[in-house]
Amino acid sequence: MSQSTNADLYHHWAKTYDYFFGDRGAEIDFWAAAAAPYGRRLLDAMCGTAEVSLALARRGYRVAGLDLSPAMLAVAAQRLAAAADYPARGLSLLHGDVTRIPAARGAFDFALVGGNGSFNHLGAEAAGRALGALRRVLRSGGALGMELVNPHLLKEIYPQRTFGPFRPTPPGISVEKVSSNRYDAAAGLFHIEQVTRFEIDGMQGEFEERFHLHVWPPERVQAMLQAAGFDDVQFYGDYQQGAFDTWSSDLLVIARLPG
């Protein structure tokens, strides 16, 4: 069993990451619709295994999937190599840090940071640098979308939870997580200790990870975005563009750049 810091967290997660997402159709529909008014050049920052990136490429977007984890990008590259359809050629993969995006100024019409709260792994200082980097690579009048953790829901989190995959797994694969959670509302930190057990094609293993998420209420998110140069900030509570409230499953954000 190994323990991980945030720096190498995804090295372990890459093995089982996709199994803990269910049907992502509504998520993909949401981002495709959100990006449509701005153009076809799309950055999927912190893209993970690029499942959403590939689906958006198949919707006609030219997508650059950016991630810092070589292990996650290796899974993404396997996914892309297995995609035989022509629209998949609209996806390219980039290795890099969201605070220092390896792309030209104004290279994209729309950027998204999804992944069920990937942005929440960043502290306030790093988040500010990331928003500045995202602003730089977006054209004037472009827009940014983010999926963040709703801090209001964290008071309802079970102290310990055991759960299996959220999608059917192929024969020979089984995964399970045991998660111990603690929310420090005063510090805005959600602490997680997590054990993942897996069997993949006869190979069994488990790994332990300890990490925390930085969570911000909508008013703080809006202030961070405005400080980075974004305006017209809109919040949604789900992938159907429902209004955000304290019981919303998500904190979805769309912010625009002045044109």
N, C-alpha and C positions, 0 to 999 in steps of 0.2 A: 504494500500500500504506500502511496506517495502523497505528500502534501504540496500544494501549489500556491504561489503568489499570483497576483493578477497578471504578471509579466508572462508566465508560461501556462496560464489557465487553459487556454484553448488548445495547447498541445495535447492534453488529455481529452478535452471535450470533442475534438474532431472525430474521434472513434464512434461516438454515439449521438452527436449533436442533432442530426435531422430527425431521429426517432422521437424526440420530445417536442416536436411541432406536429399539430394535426393537419387537417386539410387547409392549405394556405390560399385557396382560391379567392376568398373575400379580401385577404390582405393584398394579393396581387391586383385584384380589381381596383382596390382603393388607390394604390400607388400609380397604376396606369391612368386612372381618371385624374388624379391630382397633377400628374406631370403633363397631361395632354395639352393644356392651354399654353404651355411655355415652349415646347419644341421637342425634338427627338433625341437630343444628346443628353444622356442621363448618367450620373454618377451614383453608384450604390456603394456608399461608404460603410466600412465595417461589415462587408458583405457575407462573411462566414463562408459557408460551402456553396454560395452563389445559386441557391435554389430559386430565390426570388429574382436574382439578376437574369438568369436564363429565361425564366418565364416572361420577363419584361422585354428581353430581346426578341422573343417569339411574338410579342405584340407589336413589333416594328420599331422599337427603340434601339439606338446605338448605345450600348451600356458598357461602362467601365466598372468592373467590380474591384473594389479596393479593400485589402485587409492586411493587418500586421502579422498574422499568424501563418507561418509557412505550412503548418499542419492542416489548417483549414483551407488554405489555397490549394494544397495537394488534393484534397477531396473535391474542391471546385474544379480543378483541372481534369480530374477523372470524369466528373459529370460532363464537362464540356467535350471531352474526347469521345464520350459515348453518345453524344447528341449528333445524330447523322443528318438532321434536317438543316436546310439552308439558312433559315432565320437565326439559328444558333450562332452563325458567323458574326452576328451583331454584338456579341459579347467578347470583351477582352478582360484579362485579369491583371491587376497591378498589385505588387507587394509594396506596402508603405503604411505610414502612420497618418492617421486622420488629422493630426496637428501639423503635418508637413506633407501635404498631398503632392505627389509627383506629377503635376499636370500644369499646363499653361494657364495664365490668367484668362478668365472668361471662356474656358474650354467647354463648359456645360450649361445647358438651359435649366436643368432641374437636378437637385441632389437629394438623396434620401439617406437617412440613417435609421434602419428598422431593427430587425432582429430581437424584438421583444425586450427592448431596454438596453441595447448594447451601449448607447451613449451614456447610460447611467454608471458605467464602469469608470468614467472619467471624473476626477475631482474638479472643483470649481475652476482652478487655474488652467488645467489641461482642457476643460470644456471651453473656456474662453479662447484659447489658442486654436482649438478645433473649429469653432465658429468663425474665427478670423480666416482660417485656411479655406473653409468652405465658401465664405464670401468671395475670396480671391478667385477661386476657380469657376465661379458662376458669372454669367454675363449680366450686364445691367438689365434689370427687369426680370431676371430669373427668380427661382424660388427654391426653398429648402423645406423638406418634410422630415419629421422625426417621430418615432414611436418611443415614448418614455413611460416609466413606471408611474402609476397614479399613487402618490403618497397617502392619499386618504384611505386606500384599501388596505394598507399594510397593518393597520391595527387589527384587522380581521385574520391575519395570517396565522395558521396553526403553528405552535412552537416546534412540532415535529410532524413531518409528512412523508409517507412512503407512496411512491407512484411508479407506474410502468410507462411504456411508450404510449404516445398519443396518436399513433398511426399503426396500421398492420405491419408486422415485421416479416421478412422473408424466412423460409425454413432455415434453421441453423443459427438464428440470431435471437437473443433475448437480452433485455436491458431493464434495469430497475434503479431508482434513485431513492435514497433516504436523506431528507433535507431537514436540518435544524436551523430555525430562523429566529432572529431577534431584531426588532426595530427600535432604534434610538431616535425618537422623534426630535429631541432637542438638537442633536448633532446632524440630523438629516441623513443618517446612515442605516442601511438595512444589512445586517450581518448574517451571513449564510455559511454553515458548515455542511458539506454535502459529500455523501459516499455514493459512488456509481458502481454498480456491479454489472458485468456483461459477459456474454458468451457469443463469440462470432466465429462461425465455421470451426467449432471445436476448441477454440482458444478462449480460456476463461481468465478473468481478471477483475480487479476492482481498484479504484483510486479515490482518494480523499482530497477535497479541495476546501479551502477557507478563503472567502473573499467578501467584499462588501460592495454595495451599490450606493451611489450618491443620489438622493432623491430631492426634487425641488417642486414646490407648489407652482401652479400655473403663473402666478404673478412674478415669481422669481425667474421662471423660464422666459417670460415676455421681456423682463428687464435685461436678461443676458443676451437675447436676440437683438434687442434694440441697441444695446451697447456695441454689438458687432456690426451694426449698420443695416439690419433688417427692419422692415415695418409691416404693417397690415397683418399682424399675427392672429391666426385663427386656431381655435381648439375644437377637437372632436372627441367623442367618447367611445367610438367604435368604428369598424370598417364600413358601416353603412352611413357614415357621416352624421350619426346622431349627436345631439348636443352633449357637451361634457358636463358631468356632475360628479359629486364625491363618490358615487357608486359605479362609475363607468369602468369597464374592463380595461381600458387603455387611456393614455393621455397622448393623443395624436395632435401634432402641431404642423401647420403650414405657415411659413413666413416668406414674404416677398422682399426683393431688393428694389429700391427705387429705379425707375426706368430712365 
